Amino acid sequence: MAPDEAAAPVSRRRPAGVWVISLFYWISAVWTVVGLVLVLSGRVPLPEAQKAYYASLSPLDYGFSLLQCVLTLAGAVMLFLLKRRAYGLLVAAFVLGLAQVAYQIVAKHWLSAIGGPGLIGALFGWGVGLAIILYARRLVARGILA
């Protein structure tokens, strides 16, 4: 093999699932920011439990939420770029999210703020997040993420 051949980049085709996941994360990020702005600006009426919940959040709470968002979006970008780092970033974001929820349940009465439908949505979201992590792990094992 000639030295030029060894240095030639390997062309990898981006799987459809990577496109879907990347779009999902980017649309979700925009939707989350818009929703948060509407809630914090008072344009969306909230039940008293949710008002109390948002009032109880500290800059640290928002900081951890922002960190989770950054980790998730970085994972989505790395996934789109077919980089192995996507897996670790997505796992870190997922674990941080679960830790945040555990803290929020104990310290901020998160369950009473989100109610039954919100809990179902959260469980669905965790299921989607876990499926995405397993998909990324499979892409790593198949050598698609390098």
C-alpha positions in Angstrom: 0.0 0.0 0.0 1.4 3.4 -1.0 1.7 6.1 1.7 -0.9 8.2 -0.1 -3.5 5.5 0.2 -3.0 5.1 3.9 -3.6 8.9 4.4 -6.7 9.0 2.3 -9.8 9.6 4.3 -12.3 6.8 4.5 -15.7 7.8 3.2 -18.5 6.9 5.6 -22.2 7.2 4.8 -24.3 8.8 7.5 -27.1 6.4 8.5 -30.7 7.7 8.4 -31.0 7.2 12.1 -28.2 9.7 12.7 -30.1 12.3 10.6 -33.3 11.7 12.6 -31.6 11.8 16.0 -29.6 15.0 15.1 -32.8 16.8 13.9 -34.7 15.6 16.9 -32.1 17.0 19.3 -31.8 20.3 17.5 -35.6 20.8 17.3 -36.0 19.8 20.9 -33.3 22.3 22.0 -35.1 25.2 20.2 -38.5 24.1 21.6 -37.1 23.9 25.1 -35.5 27.4 24.9 -38.7 28.9 23.5 -40.8 27.1 26.1 -38.6 28.2 29.0 -38.6 31.8 27.8 -42.4 31.8 27.6 -42.7 30.3 31.0 -40.2 32.6 32.7 -41.6 35.7 31.0 -45.1 34.9 32.4 -46.7 34.5 29.0 -47.8 31.0 29.8 -50.1 30.6 32.8 -49.0 28.0 35.2 -50.7 26.1 38.0 -49.6 27.1 41.5 -47.4 24.0 42.0 -45.5 24.8 38.8 -45.1 28.5 39.8 -43.7 27.3 43.2 -41.3 24.9 41.4 -39.9 27.5 39.1 -39.6 30.0 41.9 -37.6 27.4 43.9 -35.0 26.9 41.1 -31.6 28.4 41.8 -28.8 29.6 39.5 -27.2 26.2 40.2 -30.3 24.4 39.0 -30.3 26.4 35.8 -26.5 25.9 35.4 -26.9 22.1 35.6 -29.7 22.2 33.1 -27.6 24.3 30.8 -24.7 21.8 31.2 -27.0 18.9 30.3 -28.2 20.8 27.3 -24.6 21.5 26.1 -23.6 17.9 26.6 -26.6 16.7 24.7 -26.1 19.1 21.8 -22.4 18.3 21.7 -23.3 14.6 21.6 -25.7 15.3 18.8 -23.1 17.2 16.8 -20.5 14.4 17.4 -23.1 11.9 16.3 -23.8 13.8 13.2 -20.1 14.0 12.5 -19.8 10.3 13.1 -17.4 10.7 16.0 -17.0 8.1 18.7 -17.2 10.8 21.4 -20.9 11.1 20.7 -21.6 8.0 22.8 -19.8 9.3 25.9 -21.4 12.7 25.7 -24.8 11.3 25.3 -24.3 9.0 28.3 -23.0 11.8 30.4 -25.9 14.0 29.5 -28.4 11.2 30.3 -26.8 10.4 33.7 -26.6 14.1 34.6 -30.3 14.4 33.7 -31.3 11.5 35.9 -29.2 12.9 38.8 -30.9 16.3 38.3 -34.4 14.6 38.4 -33.5 12.7 41.6 -32.4 15.9 43.2 -35.4 17.8 41.9 -37.8 15.1 43.3 -36.3 15.3 46.8 -35.4 19.0 47.1 -37.8 20.9 44.7 -41.1 18.8 44.7 -40.7 18.1 41.0 -43.3 15.3 40.9 -46.1 17.6 42.2 -45.0 20.3 39.7 -45.2 18.0 36.6 -48.2 15.9 37.5 -49.2 12.6 36.0 -49.0 13.6 32.3 -45.6 15.3 32.8 -44.3 12.1 34.4 -45.5 10.0 31.5 -43.7 12.5 29.1 -40.5 12.3 31.2 -40.6 8.5 31.2 -41.1 8.5 27.4 -38.2 11.0 27.1 -35.9 8.8 29.1 -36.9 5.8 27.0 -36.0 7.7 23.8 -32.8 8.9 25.4 -31.8 5.4 26.3 -32.7 4.1 22.9 -30.5 6.8 21.3 -27.6 5.8 23.6 -28.0 2.1 22.7 -28.1 3.1 19.0 -24.9 5.2 19.4 -23.2 2.2 21.2 -24.2 0.0 18.3 -22.7 2.5 15.8 -19.5 2.4 17.8 -19.4 -1.4 17.8 -20.0 -1.5 14.0 -17.2 1.0 13.5 -19.5 3.7 12.1 -18.5 6.1 14.8 -14.8 6.5 14.8 
